Amino acid sequence: MVMQTAERLSRIPAYPFADLDRRVQRLRQAGIDVINLGIGDPDLPTPAPVVDRLSEAARRREFQQYPDYAGSLRFRSAVARYYARRYGVRLDPEREVLGLIGSKEGIAHLSWALAGPGDVVLVPDPGYPVYRTQALLAGAEPVSIPLRRERGFQPDFGAVSSEVARRATLLWLNYPHNPTGAVAGPCLFAEAVSFCRTYDVVLAHDLAYGEIGFDGYRAPSALAGRRSDDLRVEFFSLSKPYAMTGFRLAAAVGSADVLEALGTLKANTDSGPFGAVQEAGVRALEQDLDAMVEGAARVYRRRRDLVLDALRTAGLCAEPPRATFYLWVPLPDGVSDGAAVDRLVADAAVAVTPGTAYGAFGAGCIRVSLTAPDTRIEEACRRIATRVRF
Ligand SMILES: *Cc1c(COP(=O)(O)O)cnc(C)c1O
């Protein structure tokens, strides 16, 4: 029999991290002790009080039935309280907070809710691949907004042609930024809001790394100072700050109109996150766990400096990021990102991701993730410093 796949599937590449995973698996099967600094997935344990709350809640009969589509009011209220405390942003938990099964789910579905054939979705390049691939699947046209080192990886809205801007329905931003580690400049969100108001574009900000900042850096929310008719939404995920990637829990917050469109799409697609997982999320967002999140940031900061030193010894010089657990490392002229990845795997058995996995403007860079245990990071540093020369 011949299986036919939908035409839309041919529009997108394989998920780059799934490829990387397979490559690491193959090497490990061949007996090579590969250190994976490719994927961004915290190695630190989920805080114990969060796990305790999950296991208590898992026994409750009410959570064994379908959860509310929009997330429980308890979880949504906890997100609203957290936003008020952490970002000074007031949210109505009933209309301005929507529970998600991880932010990747919500990010994917937002394109389906807002964009289709003839529409443009503006995506940062380099950037998280899901913005682009889901726009393609939804039949819309993703258009890159280049993020260049010389502009501090900030978008230049003046460079978007008015023809493209008029067709745009959705603009993605993500600060602190995966993969570059860049943080939002002081005028970035004001410029984005003004662009979006001019062209009636929904501003979607992916705040996956809001809590992972170093040396006192505190990331802002794109919702700060919003006006009642703004079409701004933000994706807040518990995955990275609370080391909860396996739980699949996040929220979309902001414009009630945008969340209603996303919620309608979702109610026809999935149900809310598992109720016990939402209870664990309520626990995570209580103020007493802030100190654990800050402790995790200190762990990443120490690793950041270790790896930067080792890379320097190998002839690669990168700026220390102020946020995220990624290093965005420029390569010497003439070395492609693919070749650099191959060399690190071959010479040091260290896996990293090629910059072009995040878009064409990622060429000439590699991304190194700091989410391996300290002992593995230290071993990777030894191998890089002693075996690799660029
Ligand atoms: C990790 C990541 C996500 C996905 O997070 P989940 O909530 O676990 O789905 C979204 N955006 C960016 C930029 C990320 O790095």
The ligand as an SDF file (V2000), in Angstrom:
LIG
                    3D

 15 15  0  0  0  0  0  0  0  0999 V2000
   11.1470   25.8930   25.0910 C   0  0  0  0  0  0  0  0  0  0  0  0
   10.4760   26.9610   24.3040 C   0  0  0  0  0  0  0  0  0  0  0  0
    9.0890   26.9550   24.1220 C   0  0  0  0  0  0  0  0  0  0  0  0
    8.2210   25.7690   24.4680 C   0  0  0  0  0  0  0  0  0  0  0  0
    7.9660   25.6120   25.7580 O   0  0  0  0  0  0  0  0  0  0  0  0
    6.8310   24.6400   26.2710 P   0  0  0  0  0  0  0  0  0  0  0  0
    5.9950   25.4910   27.1570 O   0  0  0  0  0  0  0  0  0  0  0  0
    7.5370   23.5510   26.9870 O   0  0  0  0  0  0  0  0  0  0  0  0
    6.0430   24.1220   25.1070 O   0  0  0  0  0  0  0  0  0  0  0  0
    8.5130   28.0200   23.4880 C   0  0  0  0  0  0  0  0  0  0  0  0
    9.2420   29.0340   23.0240 N   0  0  0  0  0  0  0  0  0  0  0  0
   10.5640   29.0730   23.1550 C   0  0  0  0  0  0  0  0  0  0  0  0
   11.3180   30.2260   22.6100 C   0  0  0  0  0  0  0  0  0  0  0  0
   11.2300   28.0310   23.7890 C   0  0  0  0  0  0  0  0  0  0  0  0
   12.5570   28.0500   23.8560 O   0  0  0  0  0  0  0  0  0  0  0  0
  1  2  1  0
  2  3  1  0
  2 14  2  0
  3  4  1  0
  3 10  2  0
  4  5  1  0
  5  6  1  0
  6  7  2  0
  6  8  1  0
  6  9  1  0
 10 11  1  0
 11 12  2  0
 12 13  1  0
 12 14  1  0
 14 15  1  0
M  END
$$$$
